[in-house]
Structure formats: C-alpha cells, structure tokens
Amino acid sequence: MLMGCGLALPGFGPAGGLAHAAPPPAPTSHWCPGGSWDPSWGRVYDWDWKHCHDWQGPAGQSFPAGAGPWGPPPVWAPPPPPAPPWAPGAQLMWNPTGAGNWGFWNNGIWTPA
C-alpha cells in the first residue's frame, strides 16, 4: 500500500505547475556623475560619487540637516558650504574630529567640503 502511494505522489509535482518568482521592481530613481540631482531625493550620507546609482524611494538617510554620526553641528560652527558639483546630493555634516570642518562621506572616505 505504501508503495502505491509513493508512486502516485510524484505525478502531482509537474501537474501542479512551476512556481515563478516575481521580478524585482524596477528602480524608481537613477543618478550618474554629471547628472542633475532631484531635490526630492533628499541628501545622501555615504555614496561613491564616481559611479552611477539606482535605488527605490528616497536616497537620503535620516540625519537632520548638518548632522552626522557625531550629532548636530555646534552653534558656533560656520554655515555649511554648498555640496561640490561632482557630488550634488552629498549630505554635508560638521566633523568635530581633527580640524573640525564641513564635509561628507565619499564611499567611506571623509571628504572636506
């Protein structure tokens, strides 16, 4: 009896159809070096600004303006400069370590602005 059941079960596999994974959604945003930056994308905490990027949703991270891993800038810090033209969406932040200056993370490397 068990042998009969074992022979019947393999017949259900292909008859049930094949499962197909849904394709991942297409990126909603795309930026390449030299391209314009859409302000609705927000600011980016750490990117490699020498390569193209595709992503879903906002590009920025959840730091307030001028804040980074060290917290918000001190009240005596000068106002932030504009982001460099080659990194238009960079999240500029105050770095209290070392010289104490405005800059951003570029692929894990601190880059003064």
N, C-alpha and C positions, 0 to 999 in steps of 0.2 A: 504494500500500500504506500509506504513512504517513497518507494522508487517511482511509483506512478505520479505522485505529487511533485517530486523533483524534476521529472521530465516535463510536466505541464507548466511549471513556473518560468522556464526560460522563454517560452512562447510569448509571455506578456511583455518582455523587455522591448523589443523593436516595435511591437504593435502599439505601445503607449506613446510613441513619438520621441523625438530627441529634444532635450532641453537646450535652449539657446540663451546665452547671456545677452542682456541688453547692452548696446554700445554705450560707452561713457558719453555724457553730454558734451557738446562742443564748447570750447572756451567762449566766455562772453566778452572777454577783453584781451587785447593784444597790443604790445608795445615793443618797438625795436629802437636801438640807438639812432638818434637823429629824428625820431618821430615826435609828434606833438604829444603832450601829456594832458589827458582829460581831467580837470579838477575834481570831477565826481568820483574818480578812482581813489581819492584820498592820498595820503603820503605813505611812503614805504620805509620801513625800519632798516632792512638789510637786504640788498639785492646786488647782483653782479651787473653793473650798469654797462658792461661791454657786450651783453648778449640779449637776444630777444626773449620776451616772456609772454606766456599765455596763462590766463587764470580765470577762475569763476568768482564772481562777486567783487567786493572792494579789494583793492590791492594793499591798502594800508593796515597797520597794526593798531592796537587800541591804546596808544600812548597819547596823552594830551599834547597840544602844540608845544614844542620846545622841550618836552620831557623825553627821557630815555631811561636806560636801566638804572641811572643814578637818581632818578626823580626829576622834579621840575627844576628849571634854571633858578639861580638865586635872584633876588630882586635887584641886585647891583650889576647883574650881567648885562652887557650891551644887547640891543635888539638883534635878532638873528639876521644874517645876510640872506639874500635870495639863494635858492638852490643853483648849482652850476648848470649851464646849458646842456651839458652832456649827461646830467642826472636830474632831469626836471621834476621828478616826483620824489626826490630824496627827503626823508624826514630829518630835518636839521634838529640837532639837540645840543645842549650845553654839556661839555665834558669837563667835570671839575678836576680830573686827574691830570697830572703833568702840567702843561702850560695853561690849562683852563681856557678852552676855546669852543666855538661853534663848529660843528662838523656833522658827519653822518657815517654810517657803516656801509662800506662798499665790498660786498662779498666777504664779510668777516674782518675787513681791514679798516681801522679808523682813518677817515679822510678829513682833515681840517677844511673848512669852507673858506 
